[in-house]
Amino acid sequence: MDLKLFGEVFVTLLVIVDPPGMMPIFLALTGPLPARERHRAAWQAVALALGVIVVFAVAGQTLLAYLHVDLPALQAAGGLLLILVALELLTGKADDPTKQATANIALVPLGTPLLAGPGAIVATMLFVQQADRTVDYTAIAAAIVAVMLTVWIVLRFSGGIVKVLRPGGIEVLTRIAGLLLAAIAVQLIADAIAAFVVQYSGG
């Protein structure tokens, strides 16, 4: 296995996914839930993210070309989805655990577009395009699995923070996470618009 390529892919995806930055959002969405439900949300989110990234790594270009979808469009869609979630966090509609299913939280927005977002998908597709040997593909696959395992460990053991914060702290964290999520969403949409402008202006 190419350890240099493994390191490049691992570091790149880890920075994009940002497990420490993901933790407050994860806790904001799952804080009111029982520990068992929170643990299940963690592995479901990671499993979905892994599946989405693998699918796009293998057939991303073909899929997008078939659907006539540009990468900036995918990025903008992810941003719009995150804005909806951010509004729920900021207005308090996401605080009641009886109004949301764990599976839904794990799949959207945790699994995608937060973990398997446009950044991670594009980075993976680029690494796969540049690979030309079996050993390269092995290194990329191992790095993706290692990143997702790291994310799962961070999310899985974030429960201790919930005990420290208590309900009041979780509520404050939820508002902060909503604000951060809104900023991430706006940045995604802005980047997508900039990419569209460059693409259609011939630049």
C-alpha positions as CSV (number, residue, x, y, z in Angstrom):
1,M,0.0,0.0,0.0
2,D,1.2,3.5,-0.9
3,L,1.6,5.1,2.6
4,K,2.3,8.5,1.2
5,L,-1.0,8.5,-0.8
6,F,-2.8,7.0,2.3
7,G,-1.5,9.9,4.4
8,E,-2.6,12.5,1.8
9,V,-6.1,11.2,1.5
10,F,-6.4,10.6,5.3
11,V,-5.3,14.1,6.2
12,T,-7.3,15.8,3.4
13,L,-10.6,14.0,4.3
14,L,-10.1,14.4,8.0
15,V,-9.6,18.2,7.6
16,I,-12.7,18.4,5.4
17,V,-14.9,16.2,7.7
18,D,-13.6,18.0,10.8
19,P,-14.6,15.6,13.7
20,P,-14.0,18.2,16.4
21,G,-16.1,20.7,14.6
22,M,-18.8,18.0,14.0
23,M,-19.1,17.2,17.7
24,P,-21.1,20.3,18.8
25,I,-23.5,19.8,15.9
26,F,-23.9,16.1,16.7
27,L,-24.5,16.9,20.4
28,A,-27.0,19.6,19.5
29,L,-29.0,17.2,17.4
30,T,-28.7,14.1,19.7
31,G,-28.2,15.6,23.1
32,P,-31.8,15.2,24.3
33,L,-31.8,11.5,23.2
34,P,-31.0,8.5,25.4
35,A,-27.4,7.3,25.2
36,R,-28.3,4.2,23.2
37,E,-30.1,6.2,20.6
38,R,-27.2,8.7,20.4
39,H,-24.7,5.8,19.9
40,R,-26.9,4.3,17.2
41,A,-27.1,7.7,15.4
42,A,-23.3,7.9,15.5
43,W,-22.7,4.6,13.6
44,Q,-25.7,5.1,11.3
45,A,-24.3,8.5,10.2
46,V,-20.8,7.2,9.7
47,A,-22.1,4.1,7.8
48,L,-24.2,6.3,5.5
49,A,-21.3,8.7,4.9
50,L,-19.0,5.9,4.1
51,G,-21.5,4.4,1.6
52,V,-22.1,7.8,-0.1
53,I,-18.4,8.5,-0.4
54,V,-17.7,5.0,-1.8
55,V,-20.5,5.3,-4.4
56,F,-19.2,8.7,-5.6
57,A,-15.6,7.4,-5.6
58,V,-16.6,4.5,-7.8
59,A,-19.2,6.1,-10.0
60,G,-19.4,9.8,-9.2
61,Q,-18.4,11.2,-12.5
62,T,-20.7,8.8,-14.4
63,L,-23.6,9.5,-12.1
64,L,-23.4,13.2,-12.3
65,A,-22.9,13.2,-16.0
66,Y,-25.9,10.9,-16.5
67,L,-28.1,13.3,-14.4
68,H,-26.6,16.3,-16.1
69,V,-25.7,17.7,-12.7
70,D,-22.6,19.9,-12.1
71,L,-20.6,19.6,-8.8
72,P,-21.5,23.2,-7.9
73,A,-25.2,22.2,-8.1
74,L,-24.6,19.4,-5.7
75,Q,-22.8,21.8,-3.4
76,A,-25.6,24.4,-3.5
77,A,-28.2,21.6,-2.7
78,G,-26.1,20.6,0.3
79,G,-26.0,24.2,1.5
80,L,-29.8,24.6,1.2
81,L,-30.4,21.4,3.1
82,L,-28.1,22.6,5.9
83,I,-29.9,26.0,6.1
84,L,-33.1,24.1,6.9
85,V,-31.5,22.2,9.7
86,A,-29.8,25.3,11.0
87,L,-33.1,27.2,11.2
88,E,-34.5,24.3,13.2
89,L,-31.7,24.5,15.7
90,L,-31.8,28.3,16.0
91,T,-35.6,28.4,16.5
92,G,-35.6,25.5,18.9
93,K,-37.7,23.1,16.8
94,A,-35.1,20.5,17.0
95,D,-35.1,20.4,20.8
96,D,-37.9,18.0,21.3
97,P,-36.7,14.4,20.9
98,T,-40.2,13.1,20.4
99,K,-40.6,15.0,17.2
100,Q,-37.6,13.5,15.4
101,A,-36.5,10.0,14.6
102,T,-33.0,9.0,15.4
103,A,-32.6,7.4,12.0
104,N,-33.6,10.7,10.3
105,I,-31.0,12.7,12.3
106,A,-28.3,10.1,11.5
107,L,-29.0,10.2,7.8
108,V,-29.8,13.9,7.3
109,P,-28.0,16.1,8.1
110,L,-25.3,14.0,9.9
111,G,-24.5,11.3,7.4
112,T,-25.0,13.7,4.5
113,P,-24.3,16.5,3.8
114,L,-22.2,17.1,6.9
115,L,-20.0,14.0,6.9
116,A,-20.3,13.0,3.2
117,G,-20.6,16.6,1.9
118,P,-19.6,18.1,-1.4
119,G,-16.0,18.7,-0.1
120,A,-15.4,15.1,0.9
121,I,-17.1,13.8,-2.3
122,V,-15.1,16.0,-4.6
123,A,-11.8,15.3,-2.9
124,T,-12.4,11.6,-3.1
125,M,-13.4,11.7,-6.7
126,L,-10.2,13.7,-7.5
127,F,-8.0,11.2,-5.7
128,V,-9.6,8.3,-7.6
129,Q,-9.2,10.1,-10.9
130,Q,-5.5,10.5,-10.3
131,A,-5.0,6.9,-9.2
132,D,-3.8,4.4,-11.8
133,R,-2.6,1.4,-9.9
134,T,-4.3,-1.2,-7.6
135,V,-2.1,-0.1,-4.8
136,D,-3.3,3.4,-5.2
137,Y,-7.0,2.4,-5.0
138,T,-6.1,0.3,-1.9
139,A,-4.5,3.3,-0.2
140,I,-7.5,5.5,-1.0
141,A,-10.0,2.9,0.3
142,A,-8.0,2.4,3.5
143,A,-7.8,6.1,4.2
144,I,-11.5,6.6,3.7
145,V,-12.2,3.8,6.2
146,A,-9.7,5.2,8.7
147,V,-11.2,8.7,8.5
148,M,-14.8,7.3,9.1
149,L,-13.5,5.1,12.0
150,T,-11.9,8.3,13.5
151,V,-15.2,10.2,13.2
152,W,-17.2,7.3,14.7
153,I,-14.8,7.2,17.7
154,V,-15.2,11.0,18.3
155,L,-19.0,10.8,18.0
156,R,-19.4,7.6,19.9
157,F,-17.6,8.9,23.0
158,S,-19.0,12.4,22.9
159,G,-21.6,11.3,25.5
160,G,-19.4,12.3,28.4
161,I,-19.7,15.9,27.2
162,V,-23.5,15.7,27.4
163,K,-23.3,14.7,31.1
164,V,-21.1,17.7,31.8
165,L,-23.2,20.2,29.9
166,R,-26.6,19.2,31.3
167,P,-29.8,20.4,29.5
168,G,-29.1,24.1,29.9
169,G,-25.6,23.7,28.3
170,I,-27.1,21.6,25.5
171,E,-29.6,24.3,24.7
172,V,-26.8,26.9,24.4
173,L,-24.7,24.5,22.4
174,T,-27.7,23.9,20.1
175,R,-28.0,27.6,19.3
176,I,-24.3,28.0,18.7
177,A,-24.3,24.9,16.5
178,G,-27.2,26.3,14.5
179,L,-25.3,29.5,13.9
180,L,-22.2,27.6,12.8
181,L,-24.3,25.4,10.6
182,A,-25.9,28.4,8.9
183,A,-22.5,29.9,8.2
184,I,-21.3,26.6,6.7
185,A,-24.4,26.5,4.5
186,V,-24.0,30.0,3.3
187,Q,-20.4,29.4,2.5
188,L,-21.3,26.3,0.5
189,I,-23.9,28.2,-1.5
190,A,-21.5,31.1,-2.1
191,D,-18.8,28.8,-3.3
192,A,-21.3,27.1,-5.6
193,I,-22.4,30.4,-7.1
194,A,-18.8,31.5,-7.6
195,A,-18.1,28.2,-9.3
196,F,-21.1,28.7,-11.6
197,V,-20.0,32.2,-12.5
198,V,-16.5,31.0,-13.4
199,Q,-17.9,28.1,-15.3
200,Y,-20.4,30.0,-17.4
201,S,-18.3,33.1,-17.9
202,G,-15.6,31.0,-19.6
203,G,-13.1,31.8,-16.9
